Amino acid sequence: MSPAELRVISIIGVPEVRPGDDVGRVLVEAARKQGTALQDGDVLVVTQKIVSKAEGRTVRLSSVEPSALARSIAAQWGKDARHVEVVLRESKRVVRMDRGILICETKHGFVCANAGVDASNVAEADAVTVLPEDPDASAGAIRATVLSLTGVEVAVLVSDSFGRPWRLGTTNVAIGVAGMEPLIDYRGQRDAYGRQLQTSITALADELTSVAEVVARKADSVPATIVRGATYQRGQGSGKALLRDLSEDMFR
């Protein structure tokens, strides 16, 4: 057996993405300019931020009228009431609120800080981005464009940074998936000592988005990364498959 090898290649020189831009085309062109050709089986990891920008998911705070609840929360914690209002609008429920941090469940079912509402890497001073309406559809559209322009089939992951309740630091996770099964289910298989695995399921899509962040650091504004050499099961895939069912959630 040959040793496994994984390559992670950042796509640099991507121009500022604007509403209506075709993210797949923008990334293919940027990759070509840097001399990187996408290959069959590559995993293209795309940050949520440029997807949201392209889909017009940017909100100008000057257009937001805060509710009484948003004003109350903002006054208590010294926050911008308009920003808080956008967070509340993007939330299905507030899971926890403390020290000015809102942990929310988004309309998609993601549990994250501020419902994914973010002002980082947004050119306008009074604007924030919100998550794509359907990250799986966004990933699928990018994948289709790449196939049309290059003739190669890649998997596409739309990534975002989530915090973790018991460990410091954020890690990237896949909120949108296309072209691969996001989970590896080892249940029923046997380990090296013959024991049958009972609960082992690996979130491969999350692991790939995390390794991509190693070269696509948020502060460096690298919006997309190619992960080459990963072994995965091809399929339609879905970011929704990574959400734990409510019946199995021990912390709600």
N, C-alpha and C positions, 0 to 999 in steps of 0.2 A: 504494500500500500504506500503510495506517495504521500508526503506530508502535505497537509492542507495549507493553502495560501489565500489571503484576502487582500485586495487592493482597494484603497479608498482615494478617490480623485476629486478634488474640488473643482467646480466650474467657476472660473473667475471672469471678470470683464462683462458681467451681465448688466445691461443698462437699467436705469430706473423703470420699473414696471408701472404702467398706467392702466386705468380702467379700459377694458376692451381688448387689451393685449392678449395674444395667444401664448400662454406660458410655455407650452411644448415647443413651439417654433422659436421663441426667444432663447430657450436653453439649448436647443439643437444648434442654432447659429453661433451661440457663444462657445459651445464645445468645439465646433469646427474651427473657429478663429484661434483657439488655443492649441489646435492640433490634436484634439481628443475625439476619436470617433466612437460613438456608442456601439456596443456589441450585443449580440443576442444573449439574453440571460442576465444582462446587467440589471442592477436595482438602482433606479433613479430616485433619490431622496430629495424632496422639494420642500422648502420651508413654507409653513402656513402663510407667512407674511406676504410673500409675493403672490400667492394664490388669492388671498383676500384683496390685495390691491388690484389685481387684474379683474376680479369679479365685482369691483365697486363696493367692497365691504369695508369702506372707510366712512367714519362718521365725524363730521365737524361738530365740535362741542358748542360752537356758537349757535347751532341750530337746535340744541337740546333744551327743553324746558323741564327742569327737575321736578319730580313729584315731592310731596310732603315727606314721604319716607326717605327718599334720597337726600333731601335737605337735612333731615334729622340725623342720618348716619354720617353725613359729611361734617356736620357741626360737631358731632361727638368726637370724631377722629381727625379733624383738620384736613379733610379731603375736598376735592372739587366735586360739588354736588352733581354737576353735569356728567362727569365720568362715572360716578356712582349710579346715576340713572341709566346710563348705557349698560352697565353691568347687570342691573336689575332686569332690564328689558331682554337681555340675552339669556337670562336664567330661568330654569324651570322651578328651582327652589334654592334657597340659601341653606347650605349644609351647616356652616359654622361661621360666626363672625366674632372676631376678637382682635384687639390691637390694630384696628384699621384694616384688617385683612378679611376679605369676603371669600370664603370657599363655597363655590356654587356648583350646582349641577346644571349643565347647559341643556338646551332643548334637544341636543343630540344624545345626551346621556353621559357626557364626560363630566367628571368631577375635578375641578381645577380652580386655581386662584382667579378671582375676578372674571369668571366665565370666559376666560380667554381674551378679554378686552385688553388691548396693549397699545401703549404710545411709543414704544421703542422702534427705531428704524422707520419712523414715519416722518416724511419731510416737513409736513405742515405742523406748525407749533401747536395748533388748537385742534388736532385731529387724533383719532384712535382707530385702530382696526378691530374688527370683530371676526370671529371664525367664519369660514365658508358655510353657506347654508347646507351643503351636502358634500363633505370632503371626499367621500367615495366617488361621487360623480366627477368631482374635480380631478381626482387621480386618474379616473377612466378616460377623461377627455385629454389629459396630457399624454397618456399612454397611446391613445389613438393617433394623436398628432405625430408622435415620435415614429410610430409604425408607418404612417403615411409618408413622412419626409425621408426616412432612412431605410425602411424595409426591414428593420430589426424589431424583435419583440423584447421589450423590457418590462420589468415590474416597476410600478410607481408607488411611492409612499409619500403622503403629505404629512410633514412632521410638525410638532409643536413641543414646547418645553413645559413639563409639568413638575411640580414639587412632589415630595414624598413625605407622608406624615411622620415617619420614624427615622428618617435619615436626612442629613443636611444636603443642600444642593439640588438643583433641578437636573432632570435627564430628559432627553428627547423621547417622545413616543409617537407612534403612528396613529393619526386621527383619520386618515384616508388611505385606502389600500386598493390597488388594482393590479391584476396579473399574477398574483401569488396568494397562496393560503397563508394567513398571518400567524397561525399557530402550528406547532409540531406536537402531536399527541403521542406520547410514549406509553400510555397506559396499555397494559396487557403484554408489553414486551418485557424481556428479561435483561437485567444488568449483567456486568462481567462475571458476577458470582452466581448467576442463575436465579436471582430473586425476581419475582414478577413485580413490575412497577405498577403502582396503584393510582397515583395522583399526578404524575409528572407530565405537565404540559408547558412547553416553552413558547414564550411570546417572541417569535423570531422577528416579526415586523418591528417591534419595539427595540430589540437588540440591534437591528440594522440601522434604525434611525439614530440610536445612541452612538454607534461607532462612526456614523457619518458626521456627527457633531464634533468629533475630535479634530477634524480638518476644516469643518465649516463653522468656525466659532462665531457666536452671535455678534460679538463686538467687531468682527472683521467684515460683516455684511456679505458673507458668502451664502447665496440663496439656494444653492443646489449642489448635490454631491453624487458621484457615481460610485457605487459599491460593486466591485467586480470579484467574482470567484465564489460568491455565496451559493450554497446548495439550498434550493427551496422547491416546494411543490407548486407547479404552475396551476393557475385556476383563476376564477373571477375575483375571489378575495373580497374582504370587507373590513373596514375599521370597526364596524359594529360588532364583529365577532370577538373583539378583544374586550368588550364590556362584560363585566361579571353580572350574571342574572341576579335580580333582587332577592330571589329565594336562597341564593348562596352567599349573600353579603352579610357578614357578621358585624358590620360596624355602622349600620344605619338604624 
